Amino acid sequence: MMGRVVLASLLALQPVLAPVAAPAARAVTAPQECDPGKGTVKLSAQEPWAQKRLDIKNAWHLTRGAGVTVAIIDSGIDYRHPQLRVSKFIDVTHTGYRDCVGHGTAIAGILGGRYVTGVPFHGVAPEAQIISIKQSNSKDGDVRDLATGIKQAIDLKADVINVSIKASDHPALRAAVQEALEHDIVIVAAAGNVDNDEGVAEPAYPASYEGVLSVGSAAPDGRRADSSSTATPVSVLAPGVGITAPWPGGGYQVNLEGTSFATPFVAGVAALVRSHFPKLDQQQVRQRIIATADGTVGKATGTGMVNPTLAVTAVLPYEPADAPVVAQPAASPLPAGAITKVPPPDHKTVNVALGVMGGAMALAGIAAAGTWVLPLGRRRRWRAGRPS
C-alpha cells in the first residue's frame, strides 16, 4: 500500500528543467553499457533512520538551502526522477547525461531531494540549486576528469562542491582544489571506504587535502561504521549504513553503504549554513559544521556526527560581529501607556494630611492626660498640693 502511495505522489510531479549542454570538445559517444540496476518504489512507511537521527526538518524552520548552488561531481543524475531538480548538466566524459551507475542520482537525492507529502524520503537541502557534473560513466573514473569537474564548478560559481569519490593524490587535483578554496567554495569529500582486497588502507583524495571537509561514515548506533576508512583525516561523521536514496528510473535503493553516501548529508548541511549565513566564508562554514557536531566517538570520527540544527542555530563567539544572531529574539517593547506612571507628589495634600495627623495626636495626648489628672483632682477636692 505504501509503495502505491509513494508512486502516486511521485507521478504527480514533473521534472523542472531539461539538460543544459556544456560546450563539447569532442563528439558525444554513447556508453557501451548503461545499467545502473533496478530500484524499488516500495518504501517503508517509516522515515529513514538517517533523516530521523539528524532531525533535518528541525533545521528547516530557518532554512532549506535557498539561494545556494551545489555542484555534484559524480556519475551524472537522472533528472527525470520526480524528487530531483537539476539546474544544469556538464558532461566531462562526453558520453551523455544518463547516470549509468546510479551513484550520482543517489547523492543528489540525499543532498537535495524535494519534500513530497506521503513520501518518507527527502533530502537535506531541498531548495538548493543543483548542478550535475558528470566525471565518470562507471564505478571507476579518471582523476584528471575529477579535477576538470572541479574547475567547471568554479566557472559556474558553485557555493558548495560534493565529491563522493576516493581518488589518489595528483597535481591537477590538488591545484583544482586549491583554486576552488580560493574562490570561496566549500568542498565536502568522502573519507573513503575500507577495501580488504587492497591490503593497507591509503588516504583518500581530495578528502585528505587541507581545507576540505572530510566525511566519515556512521552506523545507526552512532559509532564509526566498520567500512569507513581510518587512513584519511576525518572532519565529521554522517549516516552511511542502510541509507535510502533515489535511483535512476524513478525508484529508490534502500540499503546503500559507504562514506560516499555520508558525504551529501554534510554537503547539504553546508548548503543550509551558506543559505542562513551568507556572509560567512568557506573556512568559517567548515569551522561551524565541525564545531557544532555531536562529539567524537573514537578514531577517525572527527568531532562526531554532523548536527544540522546546531549548525544553523549555534552562536559562535569567534564569528564576525555582523553575522546573523540566531538566538531567540528579544520580546518587543511594551506600548506606551501599558504601565501607569507614578503621579508627581501633591505637596498641599501632604501638608493638610500632616496637620490633621498632628491635631489628632494632640487630642489623643489631652485625652490620655485627662485620664490621669481628673481622678487625682477629685481626690484632692481640687486643692493645691503642698510645696516640697
C-alpha positions as a printed NumPy array, in Angstrom:
array([[  0.   ,   0.   ,   0.   ],
       [  2.81 ,   2.396,   0.935],
       [  4.504,   1.684,  -2.397],
       [  1.364,   2.691,  -4.317],
       [  1.042,   5.896,  -2.258],
       [  4.665,   6.814,  -2.918],
       [  4.366,   6.076,  -6.627],
       [  1.157,   8.09 ,  -6.949],
       [  2.697,  11.054,  -5.169],
       [  5.779,  10.994,  -7.352],
       [  3.91 ,  10.646, -10.621],
       [  2.116,  13.884,  -9.817],
       [  5.43 ,  15.744, -10.098],
       [  7.253,  16.691, -13.271],
       [ 10.946,  17.367, -13.849],
       [ 11.673,  21.074, -13.571],
       [ 14.463,  21.569, -16.08 ],
       [ 15.775,  19.648, -19.069],
       [ 19.527,  19.137, -19.522],
       [ 21.606,  22.162, -20.489],
       [ 24.601,  21.095, -22.528],
       [ 28.099,  22.435, -21.928],
       [ 30.347,  23.214, -24.884],
       [ 31.768,  19.881, -26.005],
       [ 35.352,  19.47 , -27.102],
       [ 34.597,  16.203, -28.849],
       [ 31.559,  14.302, -30.059],
       [ 29.385,  12.517, -27.547],
       [ 29.766,   8.752, -27.689],
       [ 27.15 ,   6.518, -26.162],
       [ 28.438,   4.291, -23.336],
       [ 28.895,   0.645, -24.153],
       [ 26.878,  -0.359, -21.113],
       [ 24.359,   1.65 , -19.137],
       [ 22.715,  -0.478, -16.483],
       [ 22.522,   1.032, -13.007],
       [ 20.253,  -1.768, -11.846],
       [ 16.665,  -1.56 , -10.74 ],
       [ 15.428,   0.333,  -7.745],
       [ 12.198,  -0.099,  -5.838],
       [  9.124,   2.078,  -5.373],
       [  8.142,   0.254,  -2.193],
       [  9.401,   2.326,   0.694],
       [  8.675,   1.669,   4.337],
       [  6.127,   3.983,   5.898],
       [  8.754,   4.831,   8.494],
       [ 11.091,   7.755,   7.877],
       [ 14.646,   6.533,   7.093],
       [ 16.804,   6.366,  10.206],
       [ 19.349,   8.847,   8.851],
       [ 16.744,  11.601,   8.479],
       [ 15.361,  10.954,  11.953],
       [ 18.827,  10.818,  13.517],
       [ 19.864,  14.161,  12.038],
       [ 16.419,  15.74 ,  12.676],
       [ 16.723,  17.566,   9.356],
       [ 13.23 ,  19.075,   9.371],
       [ 14.012,  20.958,  12.562],
       [ 16.664,  22.963,  10.72 ],
       [ 14.106,  23.805,   8.014],
       [ 12.476,  26.282,  10.4  ],
       [ 15.358,  28.59 ,   9.477],
       [ 16.485,  27.492,   6.015],
       [ 16.088,  24.856,   3.325],
       [ 19.129,  25.933,   1.334],
       [ 17.534,  28.53 ,  -0.932],
       [ 19.959,  30.726,  -2.845],
       [ 22.861,  28.242,  -2.66 ],
       [ 24.324,  26.396,  -5.662],
       [ 25.774,  22.921,  -5.109],
       [ 27.857,  21.121,  -7.729],
       [ 27.721,  17.32 ,  -7.554],
       [ 30.718,  15.798,  -9.339],
       [ 29.789,  12.179,  -9.909],
       [ 28.314,   9.733, -12.435],
       [ 25.518,  12.022, -13.583],
       [ 21.961,  12.465, -12.294],
       [ 18.683,  11.064, -13.539],
       [ 16.907,  14.423, -13.865],
       [ 13.648,  12.613, -14.651],
       [ 13.337,  11.368, -11.088],
       [ 10.347,  13.256,  -9.612],
       [ 12.152,  14.27 ,  -6.419],
       [ 15.188,  15.726,  -8.184],
       [ 15.672,  19.175,  -9.67 ],
       [ 18.792,  19.883, -11.708],
       [ 19.557,  23.375, -12.993],
       [ 22.485,  22.49 , -15.26 ],
       [ 24.348,  19.474, -16.658],
       [ 28.036,  19.328, -17.525],
       [ 29.344,  16.149, -19.156],
       [ 33.125,  15.897, -18.768],
       [ 33.11 ,  12.316, -20.108],
       [ 31.25 ,  13.187, -23.34 ],
       [ 29.17 ,  10.026, -23.004],
       [ 25.78 ,  11.649, -22.493],
       [ 23.865,  12.689, -19.397],
       [ 22.453,   9.34 , -18.32 ],
       [ 23.513,   8.07 , -14.917],
       [ 24.683,   4.58 , -15.835],
       [ 25.874,   3.806, -12.294],
       [ 23.098,   5.246, -10.118],
       [ 25.633,   6.693,  -7.698],
       [ 25.225,  10.338,  -8.721],
       [ 21.436,  10.133,  -8.609],
       [ 21.57 ,   8.776,  -5.054],
       [ 23.997,  11.518,  -3.969],
       [ 21.798,  14.242,  -5.466],
       [ 18.727,  12.866,  -3.715],
       [ 20.344,  12.686,  -0.288],
       [ 21.609,  16.235,  -0.657],
       [ 18.677,  17.995,  -2.27 ],
       [ 15.737,  15.644,  -2.815],
       [ 12.443,  17.541,  -2.702],
       [  9.978,  17.001,   0.107],
       [  6.78 ,  15.321,  -1.124],
       [  3.768,  14.696,   1.097],
       [  3.267,  10.966,   1.553],
       [  6.858,  10.063,   0.63 ],
       [  9.028,   9.256,   3.67 ],
       [ 12.281,  10.187,   1.92 ],
       [ 13.561,  13.753,   1.489],
       [ 16.907,  15.493,   1.066],
       [ 18.813,  17.736,   3.456],
       [ 18.598,  20.994,   1.474],
       [ 15.608,  20.647,  -0.875],
       [ 15.704,  24.281,  -2.051],
       [ 19.384,  24.309,  -3.01 ],
       [ 20.171,  24.621,  -6.712],
       [ 21.936,  21.516,  -8.04 ],
       [ 24.468,  21.32 , -10.864],
       [ 25.346,  17.862, -12.191],
       [ 28.945,  17.473, -13.378],
       [ 29.458,  14.005, -14.831],
       [ 33.075,  12.92 , -14.438],
       [ 32.664,   9.168, -14.857],
       [ 30.452,   6.705, -16.655],
       [ 31.407,   3.744, -14.467],
       [ 32.434,   2.943, -10.915],
       [ 35.983,   3.918, -11.802],
       [ 36.967,   7.355, -13.097],
       [ 39.967,   9.399, -14.139],
       [ 41.427,  11.746, -11.51 ],
       [ 42.073,  14.319, -14.245],
       [ 38.375,  14.333, -15.126],
       [ 37.628,  14.925, -11.447],
       [ 39.985,  17.914, -11.478],
       [ 38.285,  19.187, -14.64 ],
       [ 34.905,  18.818, -12.949],
       [ 36.05 ,  20.948, -10.014],
       [ 37.228,  23.651, -12.435],
       [ 33.83 ,  23.525, -14.151],
       [ 32.166,  24.055, -10.761],
       [ 34.384,  27.092, -10.187],
       [ 33.371,  28.552, -13.551],
       [ 29.702,  28.018, -12.674],
       [ 30.191,  29.865,  -9.347],
       [ 29.17 ,  26.975,  -7.124],
       [ 28.941,  27.654,  -3.383],
       [ 29.437,  24.013,  -2.358],
       [ 31.061,  21.059,  -4.165],
       [ 30.183,  17.464,  -3.254],
       [ 32.858,  14.884,  -4.131],
       [ 31.696,  11.394,  -3.131],
       [ 34.795,   9.913,  -4.748],
       [ 38.013,   8.368,  -3.459],
       [ 40.875,   9.384,  -5.72 ],
       [ 44.647,   9.364,  -5.484],
       [ 46.812,  12.416,  -4.957],
       [ 47.501,  14.208,  -8.244],
       [ 48.944,  17.646,  -9.055],
       [ 45.963,  18.565, -11.213],
       [ 43.513,  17.591,  -8.475],
       [ 45.496,  19.418,  -5.808],
       [ 45.622,  22.572,  -7.932],
       [ 41.881,  22.413,  -8.696],
       [ 41.01 ,  22.057,  -5.005],
       [ 43.237,  24.974,  -4.058],
       [ 41.667,  27.14 ,  -6.756],
       [ 38.164,  26.255,  -5.552],
       [ 39.035,  27.184,  -1.963],
       [ 40.47 ,  30.491,  -3.162],
       [ 37.124,  31.121,  -4.908],
       [ 35.355,  30.682,  -1.543],
       [ 33.805,  27.29 ,  -2.332],
       [ 33.125,  24.738,   0.411],
       [ 34.458,  21.34 ,  -0.702],
       [ 32.954,  18.285,   1.004],
       [ 34.561,  14.928,   0.187],
       [ 34.3  ,  11.272,   1.193],
       [ 36.969,   9.86 ,   3.505],
       [ 36.857,   6.568,   1.6  ],
       [ 35.852,   3.008,   2.415],
       [ 37.847,   0.071,   3.739],
       [ 38.607,  -2.386,   0.951],
       [ 40.033,  -5.636,   2.229],
       [ 41.267,  -6.524,  -1.236],
       [ 43.578,  -3.507,  -1.31 ],
       [ 45.575,  -4.511,   1.757],
       [ 46.913,  -1.439,   3.553],
       [ 44.4  ,   1.418,   3.511],
       [ 45.545,   4.605,   1.805],
       [ 44.322,   8.191,   2.312],
       [ 41.515,   9.323,   0.043],
       [ 41.757,  12.493,  -2.024],
       [ 40.552,  15.215,  -2.203],
       [ 39.34 ,  14.485,   1.374],
       [ 42.914,  14.479,   2.685],
       [ 43.761,  17.925,   1.344],
       [ 43.942,  20.833,   3.784],
       [ 40.759,  22.905,   3.738],
       [ 38.46 ,  20.082,   2.576],
       [ 35.586,  18.959,   4.818],
       [ 36.245,  15.223,   5.084],
       [ 33.325,  12.925,   5.909],
       [ 33.385,   9.522,   7.578],
       [ 30.521,   7.043,   7.77 ],
       [ 28.422,   6.323,  10.867],
       [ 26.186,   3.385,  11.75 ],
       [ 22.722,   3.756,  13.326],
       [ 24.222,   3.389,  16.818],
       [ 26.346,   6.498,  16.217],
       [ 29.736,   4.806,  16.057],
       [ 32.046,   4.824,  13.067],
       [ 30.961,   2.236,  10.524],
       [ 33.371,  -0.644,  10.004],
       [ 33.514,   0.236,   6.315],
       [ 34.678,   3.817,   6.981],
       [ 38.405,   4.3  ,   6.386],
       [ 40.734,   5.339,   9.201],
       [ 43.579,   6.317,   6.861],
       [ 42.003,   9.658,   5.909],
       [ 41.738,  12.552,   8.383],
       [ 38.029,  12.91 ,   9.204],
       [ 36.279,  16.198,   9.987],
       [ 32.814,  14.875,  10.886],
       [ 30.642,  11.79 ,  10.57 ],
       [ 27.289,  11.344,   8.826],
       [ 24.964,   8.36 ,   8.338],
       [ 26.481,   5.884,   5.896],
       [ 24.893,   2.491,   6.594],
       [ 21.442,   1.334,   5.488],
       [ 20.865,   4.528,   3.506],
       [ 17.758,   5.172,   1.409],
       [ 18.19 ,   7.304,  -1.722],
       [ 16.623,   7.977,  -5.135],
       [ 17.708,   5.763,  -8.027],
       [ 17.52 ,   6.02 , -11.824],
       [ 14.139,   5.084, -13.228],
       [ 12.088,   6.895, -10.59 ],
       [ 12.712,   4.411,  -7.785],
       [ 14.949,   4.085,  -4.726],
       [ 17.704,   2.   ,  -3.235],
       [ 17.22 ,   1.201,   0.439],
       [ 20.41 ,  -0.379,   1.747],
       [ 23.294,   1.75 ,   0.498],
       [ 26.539,   1.904,   2.469],
       [ 29.731,   3.921,   2.341],
       [ 31.317,   7.291,   3.021],
       [ 30.221,   8.416,  -0.436],
       [ 26.598,   8.333,   0.783],
       [ 27.512,  10.027,   4.067],
       [ 29.129,  12.945,   2.222],
       [ 25.959,  14.536,   0.744],
       [ 24.402,  14.755,   4.211],
       [ 27.265,  17.065,   5.204],
       [ 27.281,  18.907,   1.868],
       [ 23.564,  19.502,   2.383],
       [ 24.274,  20.962,   5.828],
       [ 26.92 ,  23.187,   4.224],
       [ 24.206,  24.446,   1.852],
       [ 21.909,  25.182,   4.81 ],
       [ 24.673,  27.104,   6.586],
       [ 25.63 ,  29.103,   3.489],
       [ 21.98 ,  29.957,   2.943],
       [ 21.405,  31.127,   6.523],
       [ 24.813,  32.763,   6.997],
       [ 25.599,  34.247,   3.569],
       [ 28.412,  36.425,   4.951],
       [ 30.5  ,  33.504,   6.22 ],
       [ 33.39 ,  32.422,   4.006],
       [ 34.137,  28.801,   3.149],
       [ 36.547,  28.369,   6.048],
       [ 34.018,  29.732,   8.553],
       [ 31.308,  27.454,   7.166],
       [ 33.617,  24.464,   7.556],
       [ 34.563,  25.511,  11.095],
       [ 30.894,  25.971,  12.06 ],
       [ 29.966,  22.467,  10.887],
       [ 32.935,  20.957,  12.727],
       [ 32.306,  22.957,  15.918],
       [ 28.615,  22.039,  16.161],
       [ 28.944,  18.27 ,  15.61 ],
       [ 27.835,  15.909,  18.369],
       [ 31.294,  14.945,  19.672],
       [ 33.982,  12.442,  18.752],
       [ 33.352,   8.738,  19.301],
       [ 36.853,   7.433,  18.689],
       [ 39.466,   7.131,  15.987],
       [ 38.685,   8.595,  12.558],
       [ 35.403,  10.199,  13.718],
       [ 36.48 ,  13.845,  13.778],
       [ 34.168,  15.874,  16.007],
       [ 31.389,  13.315,  15.652],
       [ 28.005,  13.21 ,  13.929],
       [ 27.073,  16.314,  11.968],
       [ 24.23 ,  18.279,  13.586],
       [ 22.134,  20.298,  11.075],
       [ 20.093,  22.165,  13.696],
       [ 23.087,  23.312,  15.73 ],
       [ 24.939,  24.2  ,  12.54 ],
       [ 22.296,  26.819,  11.73 ],
       [ 21.408,  27.935,  15.265],
       [ 24.588,  27.999,  17.346],
       [ 26.054,  31.401,  18.232],
       [ 29.834,  31.099,  17.955],
       [ 31.957,  33.771,  19.663],
       [ 34.723,  33.859,  17.044],
       [ 32.459,  34.667,  14.08 ],
       [ 32.088,  38.206,  12.66 ],
       [ 30.099,  40.655,  14.745],
       [ 27.728,  41.251,  11.835],
       [ 26.904,  37.572,  11.43 ],
       [ 23.178,  36.962,  11.938],
       [ 22.174,  36.223,  15.508],
       [ 20.036,  33.122,  15.643],
       [ 19.153,  33.118,  19.336],
       [ 15.559,  33.685,  20.287],
       [ 14.642,  37.323,  19.53 ],
       [ 14.055,  39.669,  22.456],
       [ 10.467,  40.45 ,  23.379],
       [  9.08 ,  43.547,  21.715],
       [  8.858,  46.65 ,  23.96 ],
       [  5.564,  47.319,  25.695],
       [  3.413,  50.02 ,  24.094],
       [  3.211,  53.465,  25.646],
       [  0.594,  53.59 ,  28.382],
       [  0.778,  49.861,  29.127],
       [  2.08 ,  50.71 ,  32.621],
       [  0.578,  53.674,  34.546],
       [  3.216,  56.192,  35.591],
       [  3.537,  57.278,  39.269],
       [  1.933,  60.767,  39.609],
       [  4.066,  63.638,  40.99 ],
       [  3.662,  64.3  ,  44.763],
       [  0.815,  66.651,  45.834],
       [  2.502,  68.859,  48.493],
       [ -0.716,  70.638,  49.518],
       [ -2.467,  67.378,  50.231],
       [  0.562,  66.138,  52.149],
       [  0.603,  69.288,  54.341],
       [ -3.101,  69.006,  55.089],
       [ -2.683,  65.358,  55.991],
       [  0.226,  66.171,  58.309],
       [ -1.856,  68.913,  60.023],
       [ -4.773,  66.585,  60.564],
       [ -2.422,  63.935,  61.904],
       [ -0.811,  66.437,  64.32 ],
       [ -4.2  ,  67.597,  65.628],
       [ -5.307,  64.035,  66.154],
       [ -2.149,  63.274,  68.106],
       [ -2.653,  66.385,  70.3  ],
       [ -6.212,  65.401,  71.13 ],
       [ -5.035,  61.899,  71.91 ],
       [ -2.449,  63.362,  74.274],
       [ -5.048,  65.543,  76.053],
       [ -7.355,  62.591,  76.414],
       [ -4.565,  60.468,  77.865],
       [ -3.63 ,  63.225,  80.324],
       [ -7.247,  63.643,  81.336],
       [ -7.476,  60.02 ,  82.396],
       [ -4.733,  60.685,  84.957],
       [ -5.344,  64.324,  86.037],
       [ -9.093,  64.245,  86.619],
       [ -9.144,  61.358,  89.169],
       [ -6.244,  62.96 ,  91.055],
       [ -8.027,  66.336,  91.249],
       [-11.165,  64.754,  92.555],
       [ -9.266,  63.008,  95.368],
       [ -7.659,  66.316,  96.425],
       [-11.001,  68.166,  96.004],
       [ -9.168,  70.442,  93.587],
       [ -6.851,  71.936,  96.307],
       [ -3.262,  72.89 ,  95.532],
       [ -0.582,  70.483,  96.703],
       [  1.97 ,  71.251,  99.415],
       [  5.405,  72.589,  98.436],
       [  8.176,  70.082,  98.901]])
